[in-house]
Amino acid sequence: MEQVVIRSWGNSQGIRIPKEILEKMQLKVSDVLDIEIKDDAIVLRKQFVHKSFEERLAEYDGVISVCDFDWGEPVGREIL
């Protein structure tokens, strides 16, 4: 566990995130993080960003995977 110190930054306060953590999380300047308070902790998360069609296509390896999904037993007037 690393420790950081809260410092003044203009009219606000801030912390510096160590380089090793930035690299591990693949964060860079101007990235947006989501912040929340959970119990007695401040939690920072990388903001979810949808990939563009071009990015998805570039990652496609040509394999199509199909899986069955179990919706459970019929409970009404479903057509089987």
C-alpha positions in Angstrom: 0.0 0.0 0.0 1.3 3.4 -0.9 0.6 6.6 0.9 0.0 10.1 -0.7 -0.3 13.5 0.9 -3.2 16.0 0.3 -1.6 19.2 -1.0 -3.0 22.6 -1.9 -3.6 23.2 -5.6 -4.9 26.7 -6.2 -8.2 27.0 -4.3 -8.6 23.2 -4.2 -6.7 20.2 -2.8 -5.2 17.3 -4.6 -3.0 14.3 -4.5 -0.3 13.0 -6.8 -0.7 9.5 -8.2 2.7 7.7 -8.3 4.0 6.9 -11.7 4.0 3.2 -11.1 0.3 3.2 -10.4 -0.4 5.3 -13.5 1.6 2.9 -15.6 -0.1 -0.2 -14.0 -3.5 1.3 -14.7 -2.5 2.6 -18.1 -3.6 6.1 -17.2 -2.3 9.3 -18.8 -2.8 13.0 -18.5 -6.4 14.2 -19.2 -7.9 10.7 -18.6 -11.2 10.9 -16.8 -11.8 8.9 -13.6 -15.0 8.1 -11.8 -14.8 8.8 -8.1 -17.1 7.4 -5.3 -17.0 7.0 -1.5 -17.5 3.4 -0.4 -17.6 2.8 3.3 -14.6 4.7 4.5 -12.6 4.7 1.2 -12.3 7.0 -1.8 -12.5 4.8 -4.9 -11.2 6.0 -8.3 -12.1 4.0 -11.4 -11.2 4.4 -15.0 -14.1 5.7 -16.9 -15.8 3.2 -19.2 -15.3 4.2 -22.8 -17.1 2.4 -25.6 -14.8 1.3 -28.4 -15.5 2.5 -31.8 -16.5 0.1 -34.6 -13.0 0.6 -36.1 -11.3 -0.3 -32.8 -13.5 -3.4 -32.4 -12.8 -4.5 -36.0 -9.1 -4.1 -35.5 -9.3 -6.4 -32.4 -11.4 -9.1 -34.2 -9.5 -12.3 -34.7 -12.0 -14.0 -37.1 -13.4 -16.4 -34.5 -17.1 -16.2 -33.8 -18.2 -17.6 -30.5 -21.7 -18.7 -29.8 -22.9 -19.8 -26.4 -26.3 -21.0 -25.1 -27.9 -19.1 -22.3 -30.1 -20.8 -19.7 -33.2 -18.5 -19.2 -34.6 -21.0 -16.6 -37.9 -22.9 -16.7 -40.9 -21.4 -18.5 -43.1 -19.4 -16.0 -45.9 -18.2 -18.3 -47.2 -18.6 -21.8 -43.9 -18.8 -23.5 -43.9 -20.6 -26.9 -41.4 -23.4 -26.9 
